[in-house]
């Protein structure tokens, strides 16, 4: 039985998706993914539960021996009043040391970026799906669109064949 009330998409039991970065898989070729916890303030958690978050310009960046989510906008929680949070502050990502070292090694290679793909609650904890992406060129994007269109055409043709 699935729990959660009216999330955009529920993948598995106990998971409520809050935000998805749909543009990430179009702009980047995602080679690997990780699940990271996020260090949040109370007003940020409340705001996330309302779905008040934007991942479109966000990315993860190593600073020192830690990993931070940069430029992720979590809107202010109105009931917090003056005790709320700054919407664009850097948020620490929680990963095991071995994963962090592996990620750091791959990010330092030229052309790789850590892109947030999804923000969700899993068993009550806020989690972020991070993808290791390599930026696509304009031509690569055109190829992706062409592939998607051809796949759609084939699916339509198959569907028409089944109806007859």
Backbone as numpy.savetxt, mean C-alpha at the origin, in Angstrom:
# Nx Ny Nz CAx CAy CAz Cx Cy Cz
-16.24 -17.21 8.26 -17.08 -16.03 8.26 -16.20 -14.78 8.26
-16.49 -13.85 7.39 -15.70 -12.63 7.30 -16.22 -11.61 8.30
-15.25 -10.91 8.91 -15.62 -9.86 9.85 -15.27 -8.52 9.23
-15.65 -7.47 9.90 -15.35 -6.13 9.42 -16.57 -5.57 8.74
-16.75 -4.29 8.89 -17.97 -3.70 8.36 -17.73 -2.83 7.16
-18.02 -3.35 5.99 -18.06 -2.53 4.80 -16.74 -2.00 4.30
-15.66 -2.77 4.46 -14.37 -2.35 3.91 -14.43 -2.38 2.40
-13.48 -1.73 1.75 -13.47 -1.71 0.29 -13.32 -3.11 -0.26
-12.41 -3.87 0.35 -12.22 -5.25 -0.10 -11.66 -6.04 1.07
-12.25 -7.18 1.36 -11.74 -8.01 2.44 -11.09 -9.24 1.82
-9.82 -9.44 2.11 -9.06 -10.51 1.50 -9.23 -11.80 2.28
-8.99 -11.74 3.58 -9.12 -12.93 4.41 -9.80 -12.54 5.72
-10.11 -13.52 6.51 -10.82 -13.25 7.76 -9.97 -12.38 8.68
-10.60 -11.38 9.29 -9.89 -10.51 10.21 -9.12 -9.39 9.54
-9.24 -9.24 8.22 -8.51 -8.20 7.50 -9.52 -7.21 6.92
-9.33 -5.93 7.25 -10.17 -4.87 6.70 -9.27 -3.88 5.97
-9.38 -3.85 4.64 -8.56 -2.96 3.83 -9.07 -1.54 3.99
-8.15 -0.62 4.32 -8.50 0.78 4.52 -8.20 1.59 3.26
-7.03 1.36 2.66 -6.64 2.12 1.47 -5.77 1.25 0.58
-5.90 1.46 -0.72 -5.11 0.75 -1.71 -4.48 1.78 -2.64
-3.21 1.57 -2.95 -2.51 2.44 -3.88 -2.61 1.79 -5.26
-3.67 2.10 -5.99 -3.93 1.46 -7.27 -2.92 1.88 -8.33
-2.39 3.05 -8.19 -1.45 3.59 -9.18 -0.07 2.90 -9.10
0.26 2.34 -7.94 1.59 1.77 -7.72 1.92 0.65 -8.70
1.00 -0.26 -8.93 1.27 -1.39 -9.82 1.31 -0.96 -11.28
0.80 0.22 -11.58 0.88 0.75 -12.93 2.20 1.49 -13.15
2.63 2.27 -12.17 3.85 3.07 -12.29 5.12 2.27 -12.02
5.01 1.17 -11.29 6.18 0.39 -10.89 5.99 -1.08 -11.24
7.09 -1.75 -11.51 7.08 -3.20 -11.62 7.43 -3.72 -10.23
6.48 -4.34 -9.56 6.67 -4.81 -8.19 7.33 -6.17 -8.22
8.51 -6.26 -7.58 9.26 -7.51 -7.60 9.11 -8.33 -6.32
8.88 -7.67 -5.20 8.76 -8.39 -3.93 7.86 -7.58 -3.00
7.20 -8.25 -2.05 6.33 -7.54 -1.11 6.62 -8.00 0.32
6.36 -7.10 1.26 6.50 -7.38 2.69 5.32 -6.77 3.42
5.03 -7.35 4.58 4.01 -6.81 5.47 4.72 -6.17 6.66
4.42 -4.90 6.92 5.06 -4.18 8.02 4.00 -3.59 8.92
4.29 -3.55 10.21 3.44 -2.84 11.14 3.77 -1.36 11.07
2.90 -0.51 11.60 3.13 0.93 11.59 2.98 1.46 13.00
3.89 2.34 13.38 3.82 2.99 14.67 2.93 4.24 14.52
1.75 4.20 15.14 0.77 5.27 14.98 0.37 5.86 16.32
-0.12 7.09 16.27 -0.73 7.73 17.44 -2.20 7.34 17.49
-2.83 7.54 18.64 -4.24 7.16 18.80 -5.16 7.85 17.82
-4.95 9.16 17.60 -5.82 9.89 16.68 -5.62 9.42 15.24
-4.43 8.91 14.91 -4.18 8.38 13.57 -4.93 7.08 13.35
-4.98 6.24 14.38 -5.72 4.98 14.28 -7.20 5.27 14.07
-7.73 6.22 14.83 -9.16 6.58 14.69 -9.43 7.10 13.28
-8.54 7.92 12.78 -8.69 8.48 11.45 -8.62 7.39 10.38
-7.72 6.41 10.58 -7.62 5.29 9.64 -8.90 4.47 9.62
-9.47 4.25 10.79 -10.71 3.47 10.86 -11.84 4.15 10.10
-11.76 5.50 9.98 -12.75 6.24 9.19 -12.39 6.21 7.70
-11.21 5.69 7.36 -10.79 5.61 5.97 -10.19 6.91 5.46
-9.71 7.75 6.34 -9.20 9.07 5.99 -7.69 9.00 5.75
-7.27 8.37 4.64 -5.84 8.19 4.36 -5.61 8.25 2.85
-4.43 8.73 2.45 -4.07 8.80 1.05 -2.65 8.26 0.87
-2.51 7.20 0.09 -1.22 6.55 -0.14 -0.58 6.94 -1.47
-1.24 7.77 -2.26 -0.80 7.97 -3.65 0.62 8.50 -3.80
1.08 9.40 -2.96 2.43 9.95 -3.11 3.40 9.39 -2.09
3.00 8.40 -1.34 3.83 7.90 -0.24 4.90 6.93 -0.73
5.96 6.83 0.06 7.04 5.87 -0.19 7.71 5.58 1.14
8.48 4.49 1.20 9.21 4.14 2.41 10.68 4.42 2.18
11.36 4.86 3.25 12.75 5.26 3.11 13.52 4.85 4.36
14.69 4.21 4.17 15.51 3.88 5.34 16.19 5.13 5.89
16.15 5.29 7.22 16.85 6.37 7.90 17.58 5.75 9.08
18.87 5.79 9.05 19.64 5.13 10.09 19.41 3.63 10.01
19.04 3.04 11.13 18.80 1.59 11.15 17.31 1.27 11.11
16.48 2.25 10.75 15.03 2.07 10.74 14.46 2.40 9.38
13.19 2.06 9.20 12.48 2.32 7.95 11.28 3.20 8.27
11.08 4.26 7.48 9.99 5.20 7.73 9.10 5.33 6.51
7.80 5.51 6.75 6.83 5.80 5.71 6.76 7.31 5.58
7.07 7.81 4.40 7.16 9.25 4.16 6.04 9.69 3.23
5.50 10.86 3.49 4.51 11.51 2.62 3.18 10.78 2.55
2.85 9.99 3.55 1.54 9.35 3.64 0.62 10.28 4.42
-0.46 10.67 3.80 -1.36 11.62 4.44 -2.48 10.89 5.18
-2.46 10.99 6.50 -3.55 10.48 7.33 -4.25 11.72 7.87
-5.47 11.94 7.43 -6.20 13.14 7.79 -6.40 13.28 9.29
-6.62 14.52 9.71 -6.81 14.79 11.14 -8.12 14.18 11.63
-8.10 13.74 12.86 -9.30 13.20 13.50 -9.97 14.36 14.23
-11.15 14.75 13.79 -11.79 15.97 14.27 -12.03 15.98 15.79
-12.40 14.83 16.36 -12.70 14.79 17.79 -11.45 14.94 18.66
-10.26 14.79 18.07 -9.03 14.93 18.85 -8.73 16.39 19.18
-9.29 17.29 18.40 -9.10 18.72 18.65 -7.63 19.10 18.59
-7.15 19.87 19.56 -5.77 20.34 19.53 -4.75 19.24 19.88
-5.22 18.09 20.32 -4.32 17.01 20.73 -4.10 16.00 19.60
-4.49 16.35 18.39 -4.39 15.45 17.25 -2.96 15.30 16.75
-2.84 14.86 15.51 -1.54 14.57 14.92 -1.32 15.43 13.68
-0.09 15.50 13.24 0.26 16.17 11.99 -0.04 15.22 10.84
-0.81 15.62 9.83 -1.23 14.69 8.77 -0.09 14.09 7.95
1.01 14.79 7.77 2.08 14.30 6.89 3.35 13.88 7.62
3.27 13.58 8.88 4.49 13.22 9.62 5.03 11.87 9.14
6.35 11.68 9.32 6.97 10.39 8.98 6.57 9.36 10.04
6.22 8.16 9.58 5.78 7.11 10.51 6.74 5.92 10.43
7.14 5.44 11.58 8.09 4.33 11.65 7.40 3.04 11.25
8.07 2.24 10.42 7.57 0.94 10.03 8.25 -0.12 10.87
7.49 -1.11 11.29 7.98 -2.13 12.21 8.21 -3.44 11.46
9.48 -3.80 11.35 9.87 -5.04 10.69 10.94 -5.73 11.52
11.14 -7.02 11.28 12.23 -7.73 11.95 13.55 -7.26 11.37
14.59 -7.31 12.17 15.91 -6.80 11.77 16.41 -7.46 10.48
16.24 -8.78 10.35 16.72 -9.48 9.16 16.00 -8.97 7.90
14.67 -8.80 8.00 13.91 -8.26 6.87 14.36 -6.85 6.54
14.57 -6.05 7.57 14.99 -4.66 7.38 16.34 -4.59 6.66
17.28 -5.44 7.06 18.60 -5.45 6.41 18.50 -5.90 4.95
17.65 -6.90 4.70 17.47 -7.40 3.33 16.84 -6.30 2.46
15.85 -5.61 3.00 15.19 -4.53 2.27 16.18 -3.40 1.99
16.96 -3.02 3.00 17.92 -1.94 2.85 18.92 -2.24 1.72
19.40 -3.48 1.67 20.34 -3.87 0.63 19.74 -3.75 -0.76
18.48 -4.09 -0.90 17.84 -4.04 -2.22 17.45 -2.62 -2.61
17.06 -1.80 -1.63 16.67 -0.42 -1.92 17.88 0.40 -2.34
19.03 0.08 -1.78 20.23 0.85 -2.12 20.71 0.57 -3.54
20.21 -0.51 -4.16 20.51 -0.74 -5.57 19.84 0.36 -6.39
20.41 0.67 -7.50 19.91 1.78 -8.29 18.53 1.50 -8.89
17.64 2.47 -8.75 16.34 2.40 -9.40 15.23 1.72 -8.62
15.51 1.24 -7.42 14.47 0.58 -6.64 13.84 1.52 -5.63
12.54 1.37 -5.43 11.79 2.19 -4.50 10.88 1.30 -3.68
10.66 1.67 -2.43 9.69 0.96 -1.59 8.36 1.71 -1.67
7.38 1.06 -2.24 6.09 1.68 -2.49 5.03 1.02 -1.61
4.22 1.81 -0.89 3.12 1.20 -0.14 2.01 0.77 -1.10
1.57 -0.47 -0.98 0.54 -1.00 -1.88 -0.83 -0.98 -1.23
-0.88 -1.32 0.06 -2.16 -1.43 0.77 -1.97 -1.11 2.23
-2.96 -0.48 2.82 -2.99 -0.23 4.25 -4.25 -0.91 4.78
-4.09 -1.74 5.80 -5.24 -2.51 6.29 -5.09 -2.81 7.78
-6.19 -3.24 8.38 -6.18 -3.71 9.76 -6.25 -5.22 9.72
-5.32 -5.85 10.42 -5.28 -7.31 10.49 -5.34 -7.68 11.96
-6.44 -8.30 12.35 -6.67 -8.69 13.74 -6.48 -7.49 14.68
-6.94 -6.32 14.24 -6.91 -5.12 15.07 -5.64 -4.29 14.94
-4.61 -4.80 14.28 -3.35 -4.08 14.13 -3.26 -3.46 12.74
-2.77 -2.22 12.68 -2.59 -1.55 11.40 -1.36 -2.12 10.70
-1.52 -2.54 9.47 -0.44 -3.14 8.70 -0.34 -2.44 7.35
0.87 -2.48 6.79 1.12 -1.87 5.49 1.80 -2.90 4.60
1.27 -3.10 3.41 1.93 -3.98 2.45 2.86 -3.11 1.62
4.15 -3.42 1.71 5.19 -2.68 0.99 5.64 -3.49 -0.22
5.85 -2.81 -1.32 6.36 -3.48 -2.51 7.68 -2.88 -2.95
8.61 -3.73 -3.34 9.88 -3.26 -3.89 9.66 -3.10 -5.38
9.68 -1.85 -5.83 9.34 -1.58 -7.22 10.45 -0.89 -7.98
10.45 -1.15 -9.26 11.36 -0.48 -10.18 10.47 0.34 -11.11
10.77 1.63 -11.23 9.93 2.53 -12.02 9.82 2.10 -13.47
8.62 2.18 -14.00 8.39 1.83 -15.41 8.57 3.08 -16.27
9.07 2.87 -17.47 9.18 3.97 -18.42 7.82 4.16 -19.10
7.71 5.22 -19.87 6.45 5.51 -20.57 6.07 4.37 -21.51
7.07 3.78 -22.19 6.81 2.68 -23.13 6.31 1.44 -22.39
6.90 1.17 -21.21 6.47 0.02 -20.42 5.01 0.16 -20.01
4.62 1.38 -19.67 3.23 1.60 -19.28 2.29 1.34 -20.45
2.71 1.78 -21.63 1.89 1.52 -22.82 1.73 0.03 -23.06
2.81 -0.71 -22.88 2.75 -2.17 -23.05 1.78 -2.78 -22.04
1.81 -2.29 -20.81 0.91 -2.82 -19.77 -0.54 -2.55 -20.15
-0.81 -1.37 -20.67 -2.17 -1.04 -21.10 -2.59 -1.94 -22.25
-1.70 -2.14 -23.22 -2.01 -2.99 -24.38 -2.27 -4.43 -23.94
-1.45 -4.94 -23.01 -1.68 -6.30 -22.49 -3.03 -6.42 -21.82
-3.34 -5.44 -20.99 -4.61 -5.45 -20.27 -5.79 -5.42 -21.24
-5.69 -4.58 -22.28 -6.77 -4.48 -23.27 -6.93 -5.78 -24.04
-5.81 -6.40 -24.44 -5.91 -7.65 -25.20 -6.50 -8.77 -24.34
-6.12 -8.80 -23.06 -6.68 -9.80 -22.15 -8.19 -9.60 -22.00
-8.60 -8.34 -21.89 -10.02 -8.02 -21.76 -10.78 -8.46 -23.01
-10.21 -8.22 -24.19 -10.84 -8.63 -25.45 -10.99 -10.16 -25.52
-9.93 -10.88 -25.10 -10.00 -12.35 -25.12 -11.08 -12.85 -24.16
-11.16 -12.25 -22.99 -12.18 -12.66 -22.02 -13.58 -12.41 -22.57
-13.76 -11.28 -23.24 -15.07 -10.98 -23.84 -15.42 -11.99 -24.92
-14.43 -12.34 -25.76 -14.69 -13.31 -26.83 -15.05 -14.67 -26.24
-14.34 -15.08 -25.20 -14.66 -16.36 -24.55 -16.05 -16.33 -23.94
-16.41 -15.23 -23.32 -17.73 -15.10 -22.71 -18.83 -15.17 -23.78
-18.60 -14.52 -24.93 -19.57 -14.57 -26.02 -19.70 -16.00 -26.55
-18.59 -16.73 -26.62 -18.61 -18.11 -27.11 -19.38 -19.04 -26.18
-19.34 -18.78 -24.90 -20.05 -19.62 -23.92 -21.56 -19.42 -24.00
-21.97 -18.20 -24.31 -23.41 -17.90 -24.35 -24.10 -18.57 -25.52
-23.38 -18.86 -26.54 -24.02 -19.42 -27.75 -24.31 -20.87 -27.63
